[in-house]
Amino acid sequence: MPKVPPELRRRRQIISLVTTIGFLVLSLVASLLILVFDNSSSGQPIQKDALWGEITPENAKVDSRFINVFYQLTGFDSERQIANVTTYIWPSLDIATPFSSSTVGDIDLSIFIDEVGGQGFYEFEAGQPIAGIETSIDATNPYSLERSIDSFYPFDSYSLTLYTQVSERVETAEGSDVVPLPTFEDTYSTAVPGFQVSLTKEHDESFFSDEPRGEDFPFVEKAIEQRMNGLVMTTAVISRNFSVKIIAVLVALYCLIIALSLGFMTLQILQRDRPPSMQVLIWAAANALGLIQVRDLLPGKPRIGITFDIVVYFPSLTATLVSTVALFVIWSYREDWKI
């Protein structure tokens, strides 16, 4: 075996050391970025707007006979653009007895929840337990977000509106009637797997008005006035969390590196700079098989045909398969393979 010159051996050692250190640094940087920017690993999985704490029963000077509405986002289907939300109706202590997961009201309640495919209207009599109401909410994109479609995975984002109205059913001389109860929303949601959520308390009339809000628009006062009439409106913006984006980018880099390295190796063999060996053929086949399976690593299982596939996956897979076939043909028929 010929001896390796000391300079070449030293160069190889430096390259190995730099590669190892670079790999460790990249791993630490990726982990640090996830810790810094990914809210799903922190104590605040749900982000709230700056005015969230100002539109409350305390600021409305209401301390009795009011309703708290708690929203819990449990999942989101980006392909159907449907959010799964559990709505908890939680009356104040003077008109209900609270338990762990439900309350028992002392008055008759009539509830409207804007939802897809559900009842919409719910009625609870005095003494009847009021448990969480499972609802499906359509992401109608009230904010007109440009990437509100799963084709832009993992940089897609969606917006939706949560409406709930609560009234008391009372008996009068003329029959049954409903009286709006002051209603205020809140959330105790945990992180939605793979997504980050930002909630904003809104004022219905000014939100959908053709005239933009001026700087002097009394938003908090108007929002409280609307909730005093029993109607709460909350908007939500749902987007992929930072972990999903990092993993998707790493998968994309892996696909491109595999395709480029295999294409470069094939070109080297075609130019007779490298021999077409069985080891290269096995390596190419393993890369092709791995590339077919690597798409399953994408979080959220996005559908086939998104922009990621068109820009990264399909070209990489095509280049890998073509290179594998080319290597097989060269290995099978070239006789002047020795350099």
PEHUUR-V396681 format. One record per residue. N is the residue number from 1. RES is the residue in one letter. PSI is psi as a letter, one per 30 degrees, with the letter a starting at -180 (999 if undefined). NEAR is the number of other C-alpha atoms within 8 Angstrom. D_FIRST is the distance of its C-alpha to the first C-alpha in whole Angstrom. Layout:
n=[N | N]
res=[RES | RES]
psi=[PSI | PSI]
near=[NEAR | NEAR]
d_first=[D_FIRST | D_FIRST]
This chain:
n=[1 | 2 | 3 | 4 | 5 | 6 | 7 | 8 | 9 | 10 | 11 | 12 | 13 | 14 | 15 | 16 | 17 | 18 | 19 | 20 | 21 | 22 | 23 | 24 | 25 | 26 | 27 | 28 | 29 | 30 | 31 | 32 | 33 | 34 | 35 | 36 | 37 | 38 | 39 | 40 | 41 | 42 | 43 | 44 | 45 | 46 | 47 | 48 | 49 | 50 | 51 | 52 | 53 | 54 | 55 | 56 | 57 | 58 | 59 | 60 | 61 | 62 | 63 | 64 | 65 | 66 | 67 | 68 | 69 | 70 | 71 | 72 | 73 | 74 | 75 | 76 | 77 | 78 | 79 | 80 | 81 | 82 | 83 | 84 | 85 | 86 | 87 | 88 | 89 | 90 | 91 | 92 | 93 | 94 | 95 | 96 | 97 | 98 | 99 | 100 | 101 | 102 | 103 | 104 | 105 | 106 | 107 | 108 | 109 | 110 | 111 | 112 | 113 | 114 | 115 | 116 | 117 | 118 | 119 | 120 | 121 | 122 | 123 | 124 | 125 | 126 | 127 | 128 | 129 | 130 | 131 | 132 | 133 | 134 | 135 | 136 | 137 | 138 | 139 | 140 | 141 | 142 | 143 | 144 | 145 | 146 | 147 | 148 | 149 | 150 | 151 | 152 | 153 | 154 | 155 | 156 | 157 | 158 | 159 | 160 | 161 | 162 | 163 | 164 | 165 | 166 | 167 | 168 | 169 | 170 | 171 | 172 | 173 | 174 | 175 | 176 | 177 | 178 | 179 | 180 | 181 | 182 | 183 | 184 | 185 | 186 | 187 | 188 | 189 | 190 | 191 | 192 | 193 | 194 | 195 | 196 | 197 | 198 | 199 | 200 | 201 | 202 | 203 | 204 | 205 | 206 | 207 | 208 | 209 | 210 | 211 | 212 | 213 | 214 | 215 | 216 | 217 | 218 | 219 | 220 | 221 | 222 | 223 | 224 | 225 | 226 | 227 | 228 | 229 | 230 | 231 | 232 | 233 | 234 | 235 | 236 | 237 | 238 | 239 | 240 | 241 | 242 | 243 | 244 | 245 | 246 | 247 | 248 | 249 | 250 | 251 | 252 | 253 | 254 | 255 | 256 | 257 | 258 | 259 | 260 | 261 | 262 | 263 | 264 | 265 | 266 | 267 | 268 | 269 | 270 | 271 | 272 | 273 | 274 | 275 | 276 | 277 | 278 | 279 | 280 | 281 | 282 | 283 | 284 | 285 | 286 | 287 | 288 | 289 | 290 | 291 | 292 | 293 | 294 | 295 | 296 | 297 | 298 | 299 | 300 | 301 | 302 | 303 | 304 | 305 | 306 | 307 | 308 | 309 | 310 | 311 | 312 | 313 | 314 | 315 | 316 | 317 | 318 | 319 | 320 | 321 | 322 | 323 | 324 | 325 | 326 | 327 | 328 | 329 | 330 | 331 | 332 | 333 | 334 | 335 | 336 | 337 | 338 | 339]
res=[M | P | K | V | P | P | E | L | R | R | R | R | Q | I | I | S | L | V | T | T | I | G | F | L | V | L | S | L | V | A | S | L | L | I | L | V | F | D | N | S | S | S | G | Q | P | I | Q | K | D | A | L | W | G | E | I | T | P | E | N | A | K | V | D | S | R | F | I | N | V | F | Y | Q | L | T | G | F | D | S | E | R | Q | I | A | N | V | T | T | Y | I | W | P | S | L | D | I | A | T | P | F | S | S | S | T | V | G | D | I | D | L | S | I | F | I | D | E | V | G | G | Q | G | F | Y | E | F | E | A | G | Q | P | I | A | G | I | E | T | S | I | D | A | T | N | P | Y | S | L | E | R | S | I | D | S | F | Y | P | F | D | S | Y | S | L | T | L | Y | T | Q | V | S | E | R | V | E | T | A | E | G | S | D | V | V | P | L | P | T | F | E | D | T | Y | S | T | A | V | P | G | F | Q | V | S | L | T | K | E | H | D | E | S | F | F | S | D | E | P | R | G | E | D | F | P | F | V | E | K | A | I | E | Q | R | M | N | G | L | V | M | T | T | A | V | I | S | R | N | F | S | V | K | I | I | A | V | L | V | A | L | Y | C | L | I | I | A | L | S | L | G | F | M | T | L | Q | I | L | Q | R | D | R | P | P | S | M | Q | V | L | I | W | A | A | A | N | A | L | G | L | I | Q | V | R | D | L | L | P | G | K | P | R | I | G | I | T | F | D | I | V | V | Y | F | P | S | L | T | A | T | L | V | S | T | V | A | L | F | V | I | W | S | Y | R | E | D | W | K | I]
psi=[k | k | k | k | k | e | e | e | e | e | e | e | e | e | e | e | e | e | e | e | e | e | e | e | e | e | e | e | e | e | e | e | e | e | e | e | f | j | f | f | g | a | g | i | f | k | k | l | l | f | g | e | f | f | i | l | e | e | f | f | h | k | g | l | h | l | k | k | j | k | k | j | k | f | l | k | j | f | e | f | h | k | k | j | k | k | k | k | j | i | l | l | f | f | g | l | j | k | a | e | g | l | l | j | l | f | l | k | k | k | k | k | k | j | l | k | g | a | e | e | k | k | k | k | l | k | f | k | k | j | l | k | j | k | l | k | k | k | i | g | h | f | f | h | k | f | h | h | k | f | f | g | k | g | g | l | l | l | k | l | k | k | k | k | k | k | l | k | k | l | k | l | f | g | a | k | l | k | k | k | k | k | k | k | l | l | k | g | k | l | k | k | k | f | l | k | k | k | k | k | k | l | j | e | e | f | e | g | k | f | k | l | k | l | f | g | k | i | e | e | e | e | e | e | e | e | f | f | g | f | k | k | k | k | k | k | k | k | l | k | l | e | e | e | e | e | e | e | e | e | e | e | e | e | e | e | e | e | e | e | e | e | e | e | e | e | e | e | e | e | g | g | f | k | k | j | l | e | e | e | e | e | e | e | e | e | e | e | e | e | e | e | f | f | f | f | f | k | k | f | i | l | l | k | g | l | e | e | e | e | e | e | e | e | e | e | e | e | e | e | e | e | e | e | e | e | e | e | e | e | e | e | f | k | f | h | f | k | 999]
near=[2 | 3 | 4 | 6 | 6 | 6 | 6 | 8 | 9 | 8 | 8 | 8 | 8 | 8 | 8 | 8 | 8 | 8 | 8 | 8 | 8 | 8 | 8 | 8 | 8 | 8 | 8 | 8 | 8 | 9 | 8 | 8 | 9 | 11 | 8 | 7 | 7 | 12 | 13 | 11 | 7 | 7 | 6 | 7 | 14 | 12 | 9 | 8 | 9 | 5 | 8 | 10 | 6 | 7 | 13 | 10 | 10 | 7 | 8 | 8 | 6 | 9 | 7 | 7 | 11 | 13 | 13 | 12 | 14 | 12 | 13 | 11 | 11 | 11 | 9 | 9 | 8 | 8 | 8 | 5 | 10 | 11 | 13 | 12 | 13 | 12 | 12 | 12 | 11 | 11 | 12 | 11 | 8 | 6 | 10 | 12 | 9 | 9 | 7 | 5 | 6 | 12 | 14 | 13 | 15 | 9 | 11 | 12 | 12 | 13 | 11 | 10 | 9 | 9 | 10 | 8 | 5 | 7 | 5 | 8 | 8 | 8 | 8 | 10 | 9 | 10 | 8 | 8 | 9 | 11 | 9 | 10 | 7 | 8 | 11 | 12 | 14 | 10 | 11 | 7 | 10 | 8 | 5 | 7 | 10 | 4 | 10 | 12 | 10 | 12 | 9 | 12 | 10 | 9 | 9 | 13 | 12 | 14 | 16 | 13 | 12 | 11 | 10 | 12 | 11 | 15 | 12 | 12 | 12 | 9 | 8 | 7 | 4 | 5 | 6 | 8 | 8 | 9 | 8 | 10 | 13 | 13 | 16 | 13 | 10 | 8 | 8 | 7 | 10 | 9 | 10 | 12 | 5 | 10 | 11 | 15 | 13 | 11 | 12 | 10 | 12 | 10 | 11 | 7 | 6 | 9 | 7 | 6 | 7 | 4 | 5 | 6 | 6 | 5 | 4 | 4 | 6 | 6 | 7 | 9 | 7 | 9 | 12 | 11 | 8 | 11 | 12 | 11 | 10 | 13 | 13 | 14 | 12 | 12 | 12 | 12 | 11 | 11 | 11 | 13 | 12 | 10 | 9 | 12 | 11 | 10 | 10 | 11 | 8 | 8 | 12 | 11 | 8 | 8 | 13 | 10 | 8 | 12 | 12 | 8 | 8 | 12 | 11 | 8 | 8 | 11 | 8 | 10 | 11 | 8 | 7 | 9 | 8 | 8 | 9 | 11 | 7 | 7 | 6 | 8 | 13 | 8 | 8 | 12 | 9 | 8 | 10 | 12 | 8 | 8 | 11 | 8 | 8 | 9 | 9 | 7 | 8 | 12 | 10 | 5 | 7 | 10 | 6 | 5 | 8 | 12 | 9 | 12 | 10 | 10 | 8 | 11 | 12 | 9 | 9 | 12 | 13 | 8 | 10 | 15 | 9 | 8 | 12 | 13 | 8 | 9 | 11 | 9 | 9 | 10 | 11 | 6 | 6 | 8 | 4 | 4 | 8 | 4 | 6]
d_first=[0 | 4 | 6 | 9 | 12 | 15 | 17 | 15 | 15 | 18 | 19 | 18 | 20 | 23 | 23 | 22 | 25 | 27 | 27 | 28 | 31 | 32 | 32 | 34 | 36 | 37 | 38 | 40 | 42 | 42 | 44 | 46 | 47 | 48 | 50 | 52 | 53 | 53 | 57 | 56 | 54 | 57 | 61 | 62 | 61 | 64 | 65 | 69 | 70 | 72 | 76 | 75 | 76 | 79 | 81 | 82 | 85 | 85 | 85 | 88 | 90 | 90 | 90 | 91 | 91 | 88 | 85 | 81 | 79 | 75 | 72 | 69 | 67 | 65 | 62 | 62 | 61 | 60 | 60 | 64 | 64 | 66 | 66 | 67 | 70 | 72 | 75 | 77 | 81 | 81 | 85 | 86 | 87 | 91 | 91 | 88 | 87 | 83 | 80 | 77 | 76 | 79 | 83 | 86 | 89 | 92 | 93 | 93 | 90 | 89 | 85 | 84 | 80 | 79 | 76 | 75 | 76 | 78 | 81 | 82 | 85 | 85 | 88 | 88 | 91 | 92 | 91 | 88 | 84 | 83 | 79 | 76 | 76 | 73 | 73 | 71 | 71 | 70 | 68 | 71 | 69 | 72 | 70 | 69 | 65 | 63 | 60 | 62 | 60 | 57 | 56 | 55 | 53 | 52 | 54 | 57 | 60 | 64 | 67 | 70 | 73 | 75 | 79 | 81 | 84 | 86 | 90 | 93 | 95 | 98 | 102 | 105 | 108 | 107 | 104 | 100 | 99 | 95 | 95 | 92 | 90 | 88 | 85 | 81 | 78 | 75 | 71 | 69 | 67 | 63 | 60 | 60 | 56 | 54 | 57 | 59 | 63 | 65 | 69 | 72 | 76 | 78 | 81 | 82 | 84 | 83 | 79 | 80 | 83 | 83 | 83 | 81 | 81 | 83 | 81 | 85 | 84 | 85 | 82 | 83 | 86 | 86 | 83 | 85 | 88 | 87 | 85 | 89 | 90 | 87 | 85 | 81 | 78 | 75 | 72 | 68 | 65 | 62 | 59 | 55 | 54 | 51 | 49 | 49 | 49 | 45 | 44 | 45 | 43 | 40 | 40 | 41 | 38 | 36 | 37 | 37 | 33 | 32 | 34 | 33 | 29 | 29 | 31 | 29 | 26 | 28 | 29 | 25 | 25 | 28 | 27 | 24 | 22 | 20 | 20 | 22 | 20 | 22 | 21 | 23 | 26 | 26 | 26 | 28 | 31 | 30 | 31 | 34 | 35 | 35 | 37 | 40 | 40 | 40 | 43 | 45 | 44 | 46 | 49 | 52 | 51 | 52 | 53 | 52 | 52 | 52 | 51 | 48 | 47 | 48 | 47 | 43 | 43 | 44 | 42 | 39 | 39 | 40 | 37 | 35 | 36 | 36 | 33 | 32 | 34 | 32 | 29 | 30 | 32 | 29 | 27 | 29 | 30 | 28 | 26 | 25 | 22 | 19 | 18]
